[in-house]
C-alpha cells in the first residue's frame, strides 16, 4: 500500500493534493497543518512520500526545518515541496535541506503528479526554468551576494545594523511587524546565517550601516 502525507495549513491545498495523489493510485493520504504536527505524523505514519509547503502561519519558511528533521530521521525520505516561493535561493535551500522535488503552487496538477511519481521512484524533479535559475545561482559560488536581496530586505537589514528592533523597523518603514519578521527569516536563508546576530554582522561587513 502506498501512503503520502501532505503538510500544509490551507485545507483547499490539501484537498487538491489528495485528488492528485488519489488519481495516481496512492492508497492513503494523511494531512497535517503545521510543522510540529507534520513531523509527529511522519514519525507515526511513516508515509512513502511527503508533500510539504514551506510557509506556515507564524513560521515563515518553517517547512525547511521540517524537511531537515524528516531527513535526519530517515535519510531516504521522499519529500516534494509544493510552494508559492519561486525565488531560486529558496528553491536551492529546500533542495539542500533534502527535498527531492520542488513544484510551484501555480503549476498545473499534471506537474505535481509528475513530481510525485518521480519522487516515489527516488528520482528528482524540478521544472526547466527553476533548474536553470538554481544552476546559475550555484555557479556564483557559496557566498550569496547582496543582489539576491530585495529592496525591502536591504532596508530591513540596514535598520537592523543600526540597532533597531522589529517594532521600530516596522514603524519606520510603515509595514507590519510580521512583514519585518518574514523579511528577516528570508534573509537568514538567503545569506545562510543562523540568527539575528549573524544578519547584523553581515550588514556591518557589507557596509549596510551607512
C-alpha positions, 0 to 999 in steps of 0.5 A, a space after each residue: 500500500 502506498 501512503 503520502 502525507 501532505 503538510 500544509 495549513 490551507 485545507 483547499 491545498 490539501 484537498 487538491 493534493 489528495 485528488 492528485 495523489 488519489 488519481 495516481 493510485 496512492 492508497 492513503 493520504 494523511 494531512 497535517 497543518 503545521 510543522 510540529 504536527 507534520 513531523 509527529 505524523 511522519 514519525 507515526 505514519 511513516 508515509 512513502 512520500 511527503 508533500 510539504 509547503 514551506 510557509 506556515 502561519 507564524 513560521 515563515 519558511 518553517 517547512 525547511 526545518 521540517 524537511 531537515 528533521 524528516 531527513 535526519 530521521 530517515 535519510 531516504 525520505 521522499 519529500 516534494 515541496 509544493 510552494 508559492 516561493 519561486 525565488 531560486 535561493 529558496 528553491 536551492 535551500 529546500 533542495 539542500 535541506 533534502 527535498 527531492 522535488 520542488 513544484 510551484 503552487 501555480 503549476 498545473 496538477 499534471 506537474 505535481 503528479 509528475 513530481 510525485 511519481 518521480 519522487 516515489 521512484 527516488 528520482 528528482 524533479 524540478 521544472 526547466 526554468 527553476 533548474 536553470 535559475 538554481 544552476 546559475 545561482 550555484 555557479 556564483 559560488 557559496 557566498 550569496 551576494 547582496 543582489 539576491 536581496 530585495 529592496 525591502 530586505 536591504 532596508 530591513 537589514 540596514 535598520 537592523 545594523 543600526 540597532 533597531 528592533 522589529 517594532 521600530 523597523 516596522 514603524 519606520 518603514 510603515 509595514 507590519 511587524 510580521 512583514 519585518 519578521 518574514 523579511 528577516 527569516 528570508 534573509 537568514 536563508 538567503 545569506 545562510 546565517 543562523 540568527 539575528 546576530 549573524 544578519 547584523 554582522 553581515 550588514 556591518 561587513 557589507 557596509 549596510 550601516 551607512 
